């Protein structure tokens, strides 16, 4: 089991990033494989906190910090979570022990942090004296926390085998992979590794160069940042779109539109008709975001990739899922959940939901399937031709309505 102790760096009064070490990186060349599972485009691992668990934690290649559901943190009686002080992880002055300000796809949040003695990942990798950022209950639909890939020097995600490998170095590049350099934001930030633990690379979207970040914390295909959507004037460029919101491990992004893009290429891997989620340009704020596009699991599962901090590159190869059908809304039905209540928020013109006579305000009382609200959303992205049967309530009357999915975008 790999092990790393933070106390030496902390005793010196330095943050791990300022000391020139990414958190969790040991100096010897070691490699540890462990299996991961994927549920509804969520990649997760079995994690123990202070030897308790295991709990399901998401693997997030775009995160810099461990995260934990605050309800779980309370049940484990973790300490250090109450303070109004806000520090930004990675700045000089050490790791915060009271609160942290995290930057998400839209805006920032001040969140409590918790100190733990150990985090054990898949029984194979242990991080001691770790700090976890607390997320409000309900932010995670299928997991209870987040493991950031920046805790290791090398992350190898093989979706064909369902196997991840963490290592402190790579002796030689694996065969059959294409090399894509990691971008340097600027020399000072790179040397302090504030951005070096996140795989930011160039790719081609609809023929144009874009800065992309591999983000296993997002289930969608491509999430286009509000700043990029604003600069490229994309918000009103698509006559057909599915309104909604996208979920990240940071939380739910306020307003989005799902559309179909022409093409996307990273390295030698090319995709056609890729689903794109547009962030609302009204939420753009500073339009100099480090990433134009977040590449989510719906795209990432179609490749195997290795990213190596020290060698400053990402290696990619197509996986066996490269030609799978795209999981994208095929209903035109926007559903909203408030507590245990799910209702139809909108029905798009020309969509299968309109043809099936679904109406805004219809209450969803049940459906033939599994997984509750998130199970319905997943089912609505299935292959064309599938019929989903709903039990609705409209004007005090119960209705049974089938909805047949189709490519309407």
Legacy VTK file of the C-alpha trace (Angstrom):
# vtk DataFile Version 3.0
C-alpha trace
ASCII
DATASET POLYDATA
POINTS 409 float
0.000 0.000 0.000
1.349 3.418 -0.952
1.587 5.842 1.942
2.439 9.505 2.375
2.714 11.661 5.478
2.066 15.413 5.302
3.505 16.305 8.677
7.029 17.057 7.407
5.807 19.663 4.950
3.334 21.158 7.407
5.937 21.377 10.170
8.057 23.483 7.835
5.174 25.944 7.479
4.730 25.254 3.771
1.787 24.087 1.722
2.534 20.944 -0.251
2.127 22.806 -3.526
4.445 25.598 -2.445
7.012 23.013 -1.369
7.055 21.710 -4.932
5.241 18.446 -4.181
1.778 17.550 -5.348
-0.147 16.227 -2.313
0.146 12.497 -1.880
3.190 11.985 -4.100
5.939 9.797 -2.675
9.442 9.952 -4.099
10.058 6.292 -4.978
8.757 4.859 -8.251
5.722 2.827 -7.216
2.618 1.645 -9.028
-0.676 0.556 -7.508
-3.592 -0.818 -9.595
-7.151 -0.925 -8.303
-10.571 -1.562 -9.843
-13.170 1.139 -10.282
-16.865 0.947 -11.051
-19.023 3.112 -13.250
-22.705 3.818 -12.620
-24.614 6.245 -14.842
-21.325 7.771 -16.042
-20.049 8.192 -12.481
-16.630 6.656 -11.833
-16.279 5.618 -8.225
-14.054 3.765 -5.781
-14.460 2.136 -2.391
-12.885 4.482 0.187
-12.353 4.195 3.929
-12.125 7.291 6.141
-10.251 6.778 9.417
-10.574 3.026 8.763
-14.374 3.300 8.639
-16.412 2.322 5.625
-16.051 1.577 2.793
-17.919 4.473 1.200
-18.477 5.217 -2.493
-16.295 8.157 -3.586
-16.194 9.612 -7.096
-12.914 9.885 -8.988
-12.618 13.504 -10.152
-9.741 14.395 -12.462
-10.652 18.091 -12.284
-10.645 18.337 -8.479
-7.717 19.497 -6.362
-9.164 18.443 -3.023
-10.769 15.492 -1.347
-14.473 16.137 -0.730
-16.955 14.488 1.602
-20.692 14.779 2.078
-21.259 16.869 5.215
-23.855 14.418 6.502
-21.306 11.606 6.279
-18.669 13.825 7.929
-21.054 14.444 10.824
-21.795 10.734 11.216
-18.049 10.039 11.372
-17.626 12.870 13.918
-14.949 14.590 11.869
-13.560 17.813 13.331
-12.452 21.183 12.016
-15.570 22.023 10.065
-16.869 25.248 11.643
-15.370 28.601 10.746
-16.145 31.695 8.708
-12.499 31.956 7.616
-12.005 31.307 3.900
-8.674 30.272 2.430
-7.924 29.143 -1.091
-6.267 25.721 -1.266
-2.847 25.906 -2.910
-1.914 29.393 -1.699
1.125 29.907 0.521
0.401 29.521 4.200
-0.453 25.854 4.384
-3.523 23.717 3.989
-6.621 25.331 5.519
-8.064 23.582 8.547
-11.304 25.556 8.999
-12.802 26.567 5.663
-11.894 26.674 1.983
-13.041 28.702 -1.001
-13.490 26.481 -4.025
-13.888 27.607 -7.594
-16.499 25.735 -9.586
-17.742 25.917 -13.182
-19.838 28.907 -12.108
-18.790 31.028 -9.131
-17.085 30.166 -5.843
-18.274 28.586 -2.605
-16.987 28.789 0.948
-17.144 25.301 2.402
-16.045 23.691 5.685
-13.053 21.381 5.758
-12.313 18.374 7.939
-9.070 16.826 9.148
-8.772 13.026 9.082
-6.043 10.609 10.102
-6.249 8.531 6.957
-8.039 7.916 3.686
-7.663 4.449 2.175
-8.548 4.130 -1.504
-9.672 0.729 -2.800
-7.569 -0.932 -0.113
-4.435 -0.074 -2.100
-3.498 3.590 -1.628
-3.459 5.497 1.649
-3.181 9.231 2.282
-2.539 10.161 5.927
-3.239 13.453 7.727
-5.600 14.383 4.912
-7.971 17.335 4.572
-11.446 16.939 3.068
-13.710 19.741 1.874
-17.310 19.283 3.053
-20.109 19.414 0.501
-23.729 20.073 1.521
-25.972 16.981 1.738
-27.582 16.064 -1.542
-24.786 17.351 -3.794
-23.750 13.783 -4.651
-26.408 11.681 -6.324
-24.484 8.405 -6.373
-21.520 8.864 -4.047
-20.508 10.250 -0.690
-17.288 12.011 -1.556
-14.587 12.746 -4.103
-11.051 11.493 -4.676
-9.021 14.075 -6.661
-6.582 12.662 -9.179
-4.048 15.327 -8.179
-3.185 13.138 -5.168
-0.900 11.083 -7.410
1.781 11.886 -9.982
0.375 9.512 -12.606
-3.193 8.351 -13.163
-3.958 5.606 -15.680
-7.689 5.181 -16.390
-8.402 2.076 -18.453
-12.136 1.947 -19.159
-11.802 -1.263 -21.173
-10.552 -3.141 -18.113
-12.339 -1.121 -15.416
-8.950 -0.624 -13.822
-7.157 2.473 -12.595
-3.479 2.683 -11.738
-1.794 5.320 -9.637
1.949 5.713 -9.717
4.694 8.085 -8.662
6.366 7.941 -12.083
6.207 6.163 -15.435
9.340 4.455 -16.705
8.116 4.183 -20.315
5.018 5.201 -22.251
2.547 2.358 -22.921
2.135 1.228 -26.518
-0.713 2.361 -28.724
-1.253 5.753 -27.050
-1.044 9.211 -28.597
0.777 11.921 -26.629
-1.000 15.238 -25.939
1.042 17.887 -24.046
-0.395 19.427 -20.875
-0.643 23.201 -21.208
1.340 25.532 -18.978
-0.874 28.332 -17.684
2.176 30.412 -16.891
5.690 29.544 -15.623
5.157 30.697 -12.012
1.898 28.835 -11.528
3.301 25.773 -13.266
6.416 25.638 -11.089
4.226 25.768 -7.970
1.955 23.063 -9.407
-1.209 25.079 -8.891
-2.369 23.892 -12.301
0.023 21.020 -12.938
-2.225 18.464 -11.225
-5.048 18.960 -13.698
-4.869 17.635 -17.278
-5.437 20.820 -19.295
-4.711 20.212 -22.996
-5.570 21.568 -26.429
-8.279 19.869 -28.487
-10.410 20.676 -31.534
-14.115 21.455 -31.120
-16.027 21.964 -34.356
-12.689 22.674 -36.035
-11.494 25.292 -33.511
-8.738 25.046 -30.903
-10.062 24.863 -27.335
-8.455 24.401 -23.924
-10.007 21.311 -22.366
-9.906 19.745 -18.935
-10.573 16.040 -18.442
-13.283 15.978 -15.778
-14.546 12.634 -14.502
-16.718 14.599 -12.076
-19.110 15.434 -14.937
-21.340 12.742 -16.422
-22.123 14.680 -19.621
-20.158 14.659 -22.875
-18.716 18.164 -23.160
-19.505 21.087 -20.859
-18.748 24.424 -22.509
-17.914 27.087 -19.934
-20.179 30.156 -19.771
-17.203 32.350 -20.731
-16.469 30.310 -23.844
-20.141 30.221 -24.840
-20.244 34.001 -24.475
-17.071 34.619 -26.491
-18.154 32.300 -29.298
-21.804 33.494 -29.242
-23.116 29.931 -29.004
-26.079 30.339 -26.649
-28.573 31.190 -29.402
-26.735 29.453 -32.247
-28.728 26.194 -32.019
-32.434 26.193 -32.965
-33.009 22.922 -31.096
-31.820 22.478 -27.533
-32.763 20.750 -24.301
-32.882 23.152 -21.327
-31.723 21.930 -17.975
-28.909 21.912 -15.473
-25.743 19.887 -15.247
-24.393 18.264 -12.090
-20.741 18.370 -11.127
-19.049 17.316 -7.921
-18.891 21.004 -7.060
-22.646 21.267 -7.362
-25.321 21.958 -9.932
-24.580 24.586 -12.586
-27.547 26.999 -12.714
-28.784 26.965 -16.338
-27.676 24.972 -19.369
-28.711 24.002 -22.868
-27.826 20.613 -24.349
-27.131 20.658 -28.088
-25.345 18.476 -30.642
-21.918 19.584 -31.870
-20.340 18.635 -35.187
-17.015 17.196 -34.084
-14.483 16.885 -31.279
-10.881 15.700 -31.485
-8.267 15.155 -28.789
-4.942 13.748 -29.949
-5.702 11.183 -32.660
-9.197 10.392 -31.323
-12.083 11.857 -33.290
-15.800 12.032 -32.446
-18.809 13.101 -34.517
-22.178 14.485 -33.354
-20.945 14.863 -29.788
-23.405 16.142 -27.132
-22.464 19.560 -25.754
-23.842 21.226 -22.631
-23.717 25.015 -22.922
-23.171 27.034 -19.758
-25.357 30.146 -19.596
-23.292 33.178 -20.734
-25.133 35.225 -18.110
-23.029 33.303 -15.561
-19.761 34.021 -17.379
-18.163 36.525 -14.993
-14.424 36.483 -15.753
-14.174 35.099 -19.306
-10.522 34.067 -18.912
-11.354 30.683 -17.367
-8.461 28.246 -17.553
-10.591 25.721 -19.481
-12.973 26.420 -22.341
-14.442 22.914 -22.232
-14.756 20.255 -19.553
-14.595 16.759 -21.058
-16.994 14.575 -19.107
-17.343 10.832 -18.706
-19.692 10.387 -21.668
-16.654 11.235 -23.832
-13.870 10.018 -21.526
-15.267 6.470 -21.279
-14.673 6.197 -25.035
-10.936 6.399 -24.483
-8.283 5.064 -22.145
-5.983 7.772 -20.867
-2.898 8.281 -18.758
-1.897 11.652 -17.462
1.535 12.275 -16.099
2.251 15.442 -14.122
6.024 15.245 -14.269
6.227 14.466 -17.978
3.612 17.143 -18.651
1.461 15.115 -21.008
-1.724 13.101 -21.367
-1.669 9.825 -23.295
-4.871 8.763 -25.061
-6.130 5.796 -27.075
-9.660 4.837 -28.222
-11.463 2.396 -25.941
-13.890 -0.305 -26.956
-16.764 2.107 -26.254
-15.598 4.639 -28.885
-18.504 3.910 -31.230
-21.247 3.467 -28.600
-24.420 5.505 -29.039
-24.279 8.918 -27.350
-26.232 9.229 -24.123
-28.110 12.485 -24.639
-31.693 13.537 -23.974
-34.032 11.885 -26.465
-37.302 12.993 -24.875
-37.573 16.794 -24.832
-38.851 16.428 -21.289
-37.405 18.644 -18.560
-38.039 17.215 -15.094
-37.441 19.003 -11.798
-37.228 17.355 -8.389
-38.111 19.211 -5.182
-37.655 16.841 -2.276
-39.561 13.685 -3.200
-41.769 15.550 -5.663
-40.926 15.317 -9.386
-42.810 17.335 -11.967
-42.567 18.315 -15.625
-40.984 21.772 -15.902
-41.118 22.117 -19.679
-41.794 20.212 -22.894
-39.819 21.133 -26.010
-41.530 21.794 -29.316
-41.148 19.038 -31.880
-39.925 16.580 -29.248
-41.140 13.043 -28.438
-42.538 14.372 -25.138
-44.745 16.855 -26.997
-45.929 14.102 -29.354
-46.808 11.953 -26.313
-48.866 14.814 -24.797
-46.733 15.467 -21.727
-47.487 18.896 -20.281
-45.736 21.349 -17.933
-47.030 20.839 -14.412
-47.643 17.105 -14.782
-46.617 15.356 -11.564
-44.578 12.175 -11.990
-45.971 9.654 -9.509
-43.982 6.683 -10.797
-42.394 4.958 -13.753
-41.502 1.446 -14.867
-37.817 1.374 -14.056
-35.306 1.711 -11.242
-33.334 4.532 -9.650
-35.838 7.252 -8.796
-35.253 10.748 -10.199
-31.710 10.131 -11.428
-32.777 6.788 -12.853
-35.420 8.568 -14.945
-32.903 11.129 -16.232
-30.555 8.311 -17.201
-33.335 6.378 -18.941
-34.320 9.445 -20.984
-30.846 9.305 -22.550
-31.207 5.728 -23.793
-31.200 4.518 -27.398
-33.821 5.701 -29.905
-36.886 3.493 -29.969
-37.014 2.672 -26.258
-40.408 3.275 -24.641
-40.600 4.493 -21.047
-43.905 4.257 -19.189
-44.840 6.984 -16.701
-47.572 7.296 -14.117
-48.639 10.947 -14.082
-51.084 13.069 -12.138
-52.798 15.892 -14.017
-55.674 17.980 -12.684
-56.248 15.445 -9.905
-56.441 12.500 -12.299
-53.893 9.728 -12.733
-52.652 8.883 -16.230
-50.392 6.172 -17.670
-48.350 7.545 -20.544
-45.668 5.891 -22.685
-42.826 7.991 -24.070
-40.831 6.653 -27.033
-37.329 8.102 -27.298
-35.986 9.521 -30.552
-33.152 11.728 -31.863
-34.928 15.064 -31.890
-32.079 17.519 -31.218
LINES 1 410
409 0 1 2 3 4 5 6 7 8 9 10 11 12 13 14 15 16 17 18 19 20 21 22 23 24 25 26 27 28 29 30 31 32 33 34 35 36 37 38 39 40 41 42 43 44 45 46 47 48 49 50 51 52 53 54 55 56 57 58 59 60 61 62 63 64 65 66 67 68 69 70 71 72 73 74 75 76 77 78 79 80 81 82 83 84 85 86 87 88 89 90 91 92 93 94 95 96 97 98 99 100 101 102 103 104 105 106 107 108 109 110 111 112 113 114 115 116 117 118 119 120 121 122 123 124 125 126 127 128 129 130 131 132 133 134 135 136 137 138 139 140 141 142 143 144 145 146 147 148 149 150 151 152 153 154 155 156 157 158 159 160 161 162 163 164 165 166 167 168 169 170 171 172 173 174 175 176 177 178 179 180 181 182 183 184 185 186 187 188 189 190 191 192 193 194 195 196 197 198 199 200 201 202 203 204 205 206 207 208 209 210 211 212 213 214 215 216 217 218 219 220 221 222 223 224 225 226 227 228 229 230 231 232 233 234 235 236 237 238 239 240 241 242 243 244 245 246 247 248 249 250 251 252 253 254 255 256 257 258 259 260 261 262 263 264 265 266 267 268 269 270 271 272 273 274 275 276 277 278 279 280 281 282 283 284 285 286 287 288 289 290 291 292 293 294 295 296 297 298 299 300 301 302 303 304 305 306 307 308 309 310 311 312 313 314 315 316 317 318 319 320 321 322 323 324 325 326 327 328 329 330 331 332 333 334 335 336 337 338 339 340 341 342 343 344 345 346 347 348 349 350 351 352 353 354 355 356 357 358 359 360 361 362 363 364 365 366 367 368 369 370 371 372 373 374 375 376 377 378 379 380 381 382 383 384 385 386 387 388 389 390 391 392 393 394 395 396 397 398 399 400 401 402 403 404 405 406 407 408
